[in-house]
Structures are given as C-alpha cells and as structure tokens.
Amino acid sequence: MPVRWLMAALLIVVSSNTSADPATVDSDVPLRNYQVISERLGTGGTLYAGGVSWLAANGYQMIVDLRDRFDEIEANAVLAQGATYVHVPVSWHAPSAAELETFLLVMAANPEKKILVHCSANYRASAMTYLYRVLELDADPEDAMADVRAVWEPNETWLSFFARSMDTRASATR
C-alpha cells in the first residue's frame, strides 16, 4: 500500500511541475469536454445533439466508446455517417490491464484514422488516451498528463492504474 501512494504522489508532483501547455478543452462543440490531442486524435465525453454529424464533418473516421454500456443509437448514427464505431467498455471504478490492452490494440490497428475516444465525461477517455500516448507513442508523460488535467484531476484509482500500467510495460521490456 505505501508503494502505491508513493508512486501516485510522484506522478502528481512530476506532472504538476510541467511547463507544457495542455491541449485546449473546446466548449463550442456538441461534445462534453472535447479536447484535441493531435491532428488525428481527440477525446471527449457525452455527445450532445448533432455531435455525430459534427464529428463526421470534422473528419473523424472512428469513434471509440469507453462507456460501460453499448449505445446502439449512437453506434448506428456513427455508422450512418460512414465512420467506424468501436465499443471498448472500461470500468470507471476498477480499470483493468485487459481493458487497456484491448484499447491499445484497437488504437494500434487504426494508425491512419482520425479517432475520437469518448466516454461520459472525458475522464476515462483522457486517461486511456494518456496511457496510449505514453506507452505506444512514447509521448512525454508530463505533457500527456497536462492534457488529462485540462479535463479532470485523476483520482487514486486512476493514478494507481497509470503507475501499474507503466510498471507492467517497463517490466515487459526488460
């Protein structure tokens, strides 16, 4: 238990000292807490009225939904716009290594697509995108965490998950 708290505290201290500008959360789109991470990657929460059409008009080719429940109406709306819809349920209270691995596989299988990762509030989406960026794209953890913190302050559950995920990856590469 003390090691977990120490790792979480280190992550908080390291990421709070970053000088990088976090990605901007755009409130003028029909998507809760929408955030542009790069030209081909965005994150967000609940899609509001017109959200799917807006995403298609802005070039998003794939929507990765991390909410617990499959949303058939949203999936059909995404498909009707000619985009791909993938549901990767991620537990809010207990995210798992298996959920992360599934998410990473989906992202790796679609390197050329413009992707929106979303959930209810852009908490899970920004968190899983953080891990994708750090573990797969070799992004600077401090810069990536600044983007997460532009949306929310990760709680102990997620800070521990970040630390475990990075430790697992580091152990696997030794």
N, C-alpha and C positions, 0 to 999 in steps of 0.2 A: 504493500500500500504506500509506504513513504516514497518508493522509487517513482510510482505513477504521479504522485503530487509534485515531485521534483521535476520530472520531465514536463509536466504541464506548466509549471512555473517557469521553467527555462524557455519553453515555447512562447509564453506570454511576454517575458522580458525581451527575448530576441526580436519577436515580431513587433513589439510596441516601440522599439528603437529604430524602426526602418525610416528611411528618408524618402522612399519611393512613393509616388503618388498612386493611390489606389484607383482602380477603374471607377468611372463615374456611374452612379445609380441614376438612371434616367426615368423620371416620373411622368414624362409626356407620352408614354406608350401604353397600350392596353394590356399591360402585364405587370403584376406586382413586383416591386423591387428589381426591375430589369437592369441588367448590367452587361456591358460589352467588355469582354475579356480580350478578344483579338478580332481580326477580320473574319475568322471562321468559327468563333466560339462566343456564345453568350449564355447568361444564366438568368433565371427569373423564377417568380412564384406563380400564383394563380393567373391564368389567362382570363382577362375580362372580355366583355362583348367586343367582337371584332378582332380579338387577339390573334386567332389563327390566320385570318386574312392579312393582318399586319405583318405577321412573321413571314408569310409567303411573299408578300410584296417587298420585304426587306431581304430576300434571298435565302432565308433559312430552308434547308433541304431536309433536315432531320430534327425531330423533337424527341428527346429522351426524358421520359416522365419517371421521376423517382418516388412519387407518392405511393402509399401502401395499396390503394385500390386502383384497379384498372378503370379508366374513364372511357367508355365506349363512344360516347357522344364526341368527346374531344378527339379520340383516335380516328373516328370516321371523318370529322371535319378536316383533320390534318391530311388524311389520305385523299380527300376530295380536292385538296389544294395541290396534289401531286407530290407531297412530301412524304417522308418515312416517319412512322411513329413507333417508338420502342418503349415498352414499359419494363423498367428495372426497379421493382419495389425495394426500397431501402428503409429499414426500421429507424424511426426517429429516436427511440429510447435505447436501442441496442444495435447500432450498425455493426455488420459482420464483415469478416475478411472475404467470405464468399460473395456477398453483395458487392463489395469493392472490386473483386476480381471480375465479376460479370460486367460491371460498369466499365472497367478498363478494357475488357475485350470488345465491347460494343464501340467504344471510342477508337480503339486501335484498328478495327475493321472498317472504319469510315474516315480515313485521314484527309480526303479531299472534299468532304461535305461541310457545309456551313451548318453548325449544330447549335441548338438551344437545349440546355439542360435545365429542367424545371421541376419544381415540387410545389408545395403550398405557399411558402413564404420566401423562397430562395435561401433557406438555411441549409437544408440537405444538399441542394443543387450547388451552392457555392462551396460547401465543404467537400463534396465528392470531386468537384472540379479542381479544387485546391490540390487534392491528392493526385489527380490525373496529371496536373501540370508539374508537380514536384517529382512524382515517381516516374512518369513516362516522358515528359517533355524537358526534364532537367531544369525547370524554372527555379529561380531563386526562392527558397521557402519564405523569406521575409517579404519579398514583393508579392508573392501569391497570397500570403496571409493578410497583407494590407487590403487586397481585394475582398477577401472574406469579411474583414472587419468594416469595410464600407457598407456592408449589408447588416451584419449582426456580430455580436460578441460570442464566440463559441463557448459552450458550457463544458463542464468537466467530462461529460460523456464523450463529446466530440474531440476535445483536446487529448483525452486518453486514446481515442481511436486513431487520431493522427499519429501520435507517438508510437503506438503498437504497429501501425501500418508501415511507418518508416523504419522501425526496428526490424520488422519482418523482412522488408526489402533489403536492408543493409546486411542482414544475416544470410540471405539467399545469394548475395553477390560475393560473399567472401570465399 
